[in-house]
């Protein structure tokens, strides 16, 4: 791979992550719209989100095999192509069942795109791989941030969700065509590392639980924050997306600066300190009710650092079996997100959107407990990480 091929490939990873993040944000933004248009309850939305997580989990299992057989470039183009067609198809949905089926295909495609990105970066020979990982994941926040206000503006100016979905399909078409010219990295390293057995199962289980509860807090914020703003405080889409944009904006800033903070104070300290701040920010924000919404929105700054730092930490702890550990962890995360979404959906109908949203800081607090346990275990056996 020459320098131009390398830079083009890196650029395509950023662009693909940007398009995926914009489309990913639609789910949370349009949940209140889907509830009204298809006349469904919060419990049904919880089941809908659970189906998506089951699809994601199954896709990661299949995707690992596809990655080994086809390589990163082919599964990336497959994902981009399926998303392009799925967003067009879903824009013509006449029932919630049709919408759900469409989202199954979208989730499949999005999952293999993310898997391709996460397994391509380690195979690009650059001196700044850790920084590159944080920056690419940071672009997920960039797309989420800008899409919140843009979509809110479009809705208030007469654009329906169907039209917006057709627009995003154009983005996937552009990414699909451009990626055909991207360099096809070798997959041998991923396959070789993935074939080894993981020895320390206890640490792996602790990592799965720690990151599983963390991702539950992150994903469910995206899924249910808009619902809280509209249901509890009767905000219009334009007003509500101001807060979701702040959340994803601070999240983006956190991703971009996270790598530098981690290198300065250490992996575990970064995770533990930011997790504590996350719990405090959410809890105080909820206690203040409407006056605390800006505080809740700012929690993205602290949430952002945990995921990429944990992925890097898994690499340090498991070394040669890191690829397999990351793959198993990524698959297991979907189970946590599945049940955490079901719980919040059920509680929304039972006790209301406001009280149900307290599950977010609870998930973050449980995650913190597992990270504290991991910190003690890992640092007893080796030097401080």
N, C-alpha and C positions, 0 to 999 in steps of 0.2 A: 504494500500500500504506500503510494507516494504521498507527499505533503498535501497536494491539492485534493486527492481522494480522501485523505484523512479529515481535512477541514470540511469537505462537503458532507461526509458521513456524520460528523459531529453536528453540523448545521441542521441536517435532516432529523437527527435525534431531538434537537431543540424544537424544531418546527412540528414534528409529530406529537411531542409532549404538549405543545401549546394547543393544537387542535383537539387532542383528547381531553385536555383539561376544560376547554370551553364547552365541549359537548357533555362532559361529566357534570358540570354545574347545572345543566338544564334540569336534571332530575329533581334537585332540591328546590329550584326556582318554581317549577311547574307543578309540584305536588298539590298545592292549594287549587290550582286550575283544574287538574285532573279530578280532584275530589268534587268540584262543582259541576264540571262538564259531564262526568260519568256517574254522578250521584252515588259516591262510595264513602264509606266510613274510614276512620283512622285505623281500625283493625285491618281492613282490606288493604290499606296502604302499607301497613306493617307486613302483611303476607306478601304483597308485591315486592317490597324491598328484600324480604327473606328469599324469595324465588331468585332475585338478582344475585344475592350472595351465594346461594347454592350453585347457580350457574357459574359464578366466578370461581368457586372452589373446584368444581368439576373441570373447568377450563384449565386451571393451573396444573391439575393432574395430567390431563391430556396434553397440555401445552409443553410440558417438560419433554415428553416423548416426541412431539412434533418438532421441537427445537433441535433435539439430537438427530432426528432423521432428515429434516428439511433445511435446517440452518436458520439463523436469525433474519436474514433478508427475506426469505420466502414467507415466514410466518408474519413478518411485519407487513408485507404487501397484501397478504391474505386478510389480515386484520383491518387494514385501511380500506380495502375493497369491500369487505362485508359491512363495515360501518357506513360507507358511502351509500350502499344500496338499502341498508336497514333504516337509516334516517329518512330516506325518500319514502320507503314503504310505510313507516310508522306515521308519517304526516297525513296519511289517508285513513288512519284507524277510525272505525265507526263504533267500536265498543272497547271496554277496558280489557277484555280478553285479547283483542287484537293488539292493543298497546303493550300488554304484558309479553305476548309472543315476540313482538318486535324488539322489546328490551332484552329478551333472552339472547337474541342474535347480537345486539349492540354490546351486551356484557361480555359475550364470548369474544367478540372482536377486540374490545378494549383491553381485556385481560391478556390476550396474546401479544398485543402491541406493547403493553407495559413489560411483559416477560421478555420480549425481544430487546427492548431498551436496556433493561437491567442486566441482561446477559451479554449484550454487545459492548457496553462500556468497559468491562474488565479485559476485553480482547483488543481494545485500542491502545496501542503502546504510546502512552504519554506520561510525563512526569507528574501530572496533576490529576490523577484518576479520582482521588477522594474529593477534590474540589469540583471536578467535572460532574461527579455523581450528585453533589449538593446543588450545583447550578442547574443541571437538567431537571431535577426534582423541583427546584425553585420555579422553573417555568410552568410547572403545574399550577402554582399559585398565581403566576402572572395571568394565565388564561382565565382562571376562576375570578380574579379580581376585576378585570376589564369586562368580562361577560356579565357580571352582576348588574352594573349600571347600564351597559348597552342594552341588555335584554329588558331591563326595567323601562328604559326610555322607549324601546320599540313597542312594548306592550301598551304603554300609555298613549302611543301615537297610532294605535289601530292595527298593529301587526299581530296576527294570531300565532299561537304556538306552532301550528302546522307550517306556516310560512317560514318561521325562524328555523324549524327543523330542516326544511329544504335548503336554506342558506348554508347550514353547517355541512351538509352533504357535499357542497361545492369545495369546501376546505379539505375534506377527505379525498376528493377527486384530485385536487392539486397535489396533495401529499403523496398519493398513490403513484401518480405519473412521475413525480420527481424522484421518488425512492427507487424506481426502476433503474435509475442511473447511479445509485449509490453503490459503494464498494461492498462486496459480500465477504464479511470477515470469516475467518476459519472458526469452526466450532469444536475442534479437537480438544482444546483446553477445558472447555465446559464439560464435554462428555467424559473426559478422563477423570476430572476432579469429582464429577457427580457419581462415578461408579464406585467410589470408595465408601466403606461403612463409617458411620458416625459412632465414635466410641462413647463419648460422654452424653448419655441420654438424659441425665438429670438436668444438666445445664440447658440442653435443647428444650426440654419441657418448660423450664423456667422462662426461657426467652420467648417461647410461644405464648405463654400466659401473659407475660409483661407487655409484649408488643400487641397481643390480641386485644387486651383491654384498652391500651392506648389508642389503637386504630379505631376501636369502637367509639371512643370519645370524639375522635377527629371526624370520622365518616358520619356519625349520627348528628353532629353539629351541622354539617352540610345538608343532611336530609331533613332535619326537624327545626332548624333555626327560623327559616322562612315561615314555617307553619306556626311557630310560637308568635312571631310578629303579627301575622295576619289574624290568627284565631284569638289570641289573648288581648292584643292591643288594637285590632282592626286597622292595621296600617295598609295603605295602598301598595301595589307592587313597586311603584317608583320610590316610595318612602322606605319600604322594607329592604329593598336591594341596597340602600345606602349602608345599612348595617352589615349585610352579608358581604358587600364589597370591602368594607373595613376589615372584616374578619379575614377574607382571603388576601387582602392587601398586606396586613400585618403578618399573615402566614407566609407570604412571599418574601417579605423582608427577613423573617426568621430563617427561612431556608437559605437565603443568600449569605447571611452573616453566620449561620450555624457552624459551618466548617471552620471558620477562624476562631470562634469561641471554643469549639471542641479541642482544637490543637493547642490552645492556650491553657485551658484548665483541666483537660482530660475528658475522656468519653463518659465514664460513669458520673462524674461530678456534673457535667453538662446536662445529662439526662435527669438526674435527681433534682438539681436546682430548678430546672425549667418545669419539671413535673409538679413540684411543690407550688411554684408560681401559677401554674395552670389551675390547680385545685382551688387555690385562694381566689384567683381572678373570677372563675366561674361562680364560686359560692357567694362571694360578696356581691357580684353583679346580679345574681338571682335574688338575693335578699333585698336589694335595693329596688327590685321590680323594674318599672319602666325607666327609672333614673339610672339603672345599672346596665342598660342595654349596650352603651358604648364600651363599658368595661368588659362585658361578655364578648363583644366583637373584637376587642384587642387581644383576647386570649390566643388568637392565631399566632401571635409572635412567639409564644412559649411552646405551643403544640408543635410548631414546625420543625424544631430541632431534633425531636426524638426519633422519628422513623429513619432518616438517612444515617444518623449517628449509630443507631442500633444495628443497621445493616453493616456498617463499617466495623462495629464491635464484634459482630458474629464472625467477620472475616479474620479478626485478630485472635479470637478465642478458638475457632475451629480450624483455622489455617487451611490445610490441603482439602478438607471436606467442607469448606465454606459454601461452595456453590450448592451442594446438596442440602446443607443446613438452611440456606436462604430459601431454596425451593420448597422444602417441607414447611418452613415457617410461613411463607407466603400462602401456601395452601391452607394451613391451619387457621390463619387470620380470618378467612372467610366464615368459619364456623362461629367465631366470636361476634363478628359483625352481623351475621344472620340472627343469632339469638338476642343480641343487644337491640336490634331493630324491632324484633317481635315484641320485646318487653316494653319498649317505649311506645310502640303503636297501641298495645293493649292498655297501657297506663293512660295514654291520651284519652281514650274512650272512658276509662274508669274514673280518673281523678282530674282530668283536664291537662291542657298543654303546658301550663306553668309548672305544676308539681312534677309532671312526667319528665320535664327537662332537667330536673335535679339528678337524673340518672347519668348525665354527662360528667359532672364532677365526681360522682361515685365511681364510674368506670376509670377515670383518671387516677383516683386515689388508690384503687385496687392495683392498677398498673404500677404505681409508685412503690407499693409494698413488695411486689415481685422484683422490681429493679434493685431495691435495697437488699433483698435476699441474694440476688445474683452478684451484687457488688461485694458482699461479704464472702461469698463462695469463691469467686474468681480471684479476688485479691489475696485470699489465704494461700492459694496455690501458685501464684505468680506475682510479678511486679505490678504495681498499681497501673491500671489502664484508664 
